Amino acid sequence: FDPDAFVAEQRKGMTLESLRAELEGYVAGLDNALVNIINNDYSAFLKLSSMLVDIDALVAGLREPLNQLESRVDRVRKVVSEPLGMQQSIADQLQLVQEKQ
């Protein structure tokens, strides 16, 4: 952006004073728009942070049932792993027998 070229182009149809007044009005409008955007985002941020507090309580309530489920899964994994190991051992032995024949 070349401000000198912009002023030279805009000055053809108006005086410097009117150009300055127009630009000041534009800047004031931009300032108001920026303040509105910040205010809108700030209220959304506050709403989000209050929702996150509720999520923390929900997660804390799920922690114990999830820990219990994890314990159950570990117990099942231990119970299942022994027969699976035995099955794999038998399959390996069967394969050796078949290879010898």
C-alpha positions in Angstrom: 0.0 0.0 0.0 1.4 3.3 -1.1 -0.2 6.1 1.0 1.2 8.9 -1.1 -0.3 7.4 -4.3 -3.6 6.9 -2.5 -3.8 10.5 -1.3 -2.8 11.8 -4.7 -5.5 9.7 -6.4 -8.2 10.6 -3.8 -7.2 14.3 -3.8 -8.2 14.8 -7.4 -11.9 14.9 -6.5 -11.7 16.5 -3.0 -9.7 18.7 -0.7 -7.2 17.4 1.8 -9.5 18.5 4.6 -12.5 16.5 3.3 -10.2 13.5 2.6 -8.9 13.7 6.2 -12.5 13.9 7.6 -13.5 10.9 5.5 -10.5 8.9 6.5 -11.1 9.8 10.2 -14.7 8.6 9.9 -13.5 5.3 8.3 -11.0 4.8 11.1 -13.7 5.5 13.7 -15.9 2.9 12.0 -13.1 0.4 12.0 -12.4 1.0 15.7 -16.1 0.4 16.6 -16.1 -2.8 14.5 -13.0 -4.0 16.2 -14.5 -3.3 19.7 -17.7 -5.2 18.7 -15.7 -8.2 17.5 -13.6 -8.2 20.7 -16.8 -8.0 22.8 -18.5 -10.8 20.9 -15.5 -13.0 21.1 -15.1 -12.2 24.8 -18.6 -13.3 25.7 -18.1 -16.5 23.7 -14.9 -17.1 25.5 -16.6 -16.6 28.9 -19.3 -19.0 27.9 -16.8 -21.6 26.7 -14.8 -21.4 29.9 -18.0 -21.9 32.0 -18.8 -25.0 29.9 -15.3 -26.3 30.5 -15.9 -26.3 34.2 -18.9 -28.5 33.7 -16.8 -30.8 31.5 -14.2 -31.2 34.2 -16.9 -32.4 36.6 -18.3 -34.8 34.0 -14.8 -36.2 33.3 -14.1 -36.6 37.0 -17.4 -38.6 37.3 -16.4 -40.9 34.5 -12.9 -41.6 35.9 -13.8 -44.3 38.4 -16.1 -46.3 36.1 -13.4 -46.2 33.4 -10.8 -47.4 35.9 -13.1 -50.3 36.8 -13.6 -51.1 33.2 -9.9 -51.1 32.6 -9.4 -53.5 35.5 -12.0 -55.9 34.1 -10.4 -55.7 30.6 -7.0 -56.5 32.2 -8.4 -59.5 34.0 -10.1 -60.8 30.8 -6.9 -60.3 28.9 -5.0 -62.4 31.5 -7.6 -65.1 31.4 -7.6 -65.3 27.6 -3.9 -65.0 27.1 -3.1 -68.3 28.7 -5.4 -70.4 26.5 -4.2 -68.5 23.4 -0.6 -69.2 24.3 -1.4 -72.8 24.7 -3.3 -72.9 21.3 -0.3 -71.2 19.6 2.1 -73.8 21.2 -0.1 -76.7 20.0 -0.3 -75.1 16.5 3.5 -74.8 16.4 3.9 -78.4 17.5 1.4 -79.6 14.9 3.2 -77.7 12.2 6.5 -79.4 13.3 4.9 -82.8 13.1 3.5 -82.1 9.7 6.8 -80.9 8.4 8.5 -84.1 9.6 6.0 -86.3 7.8 
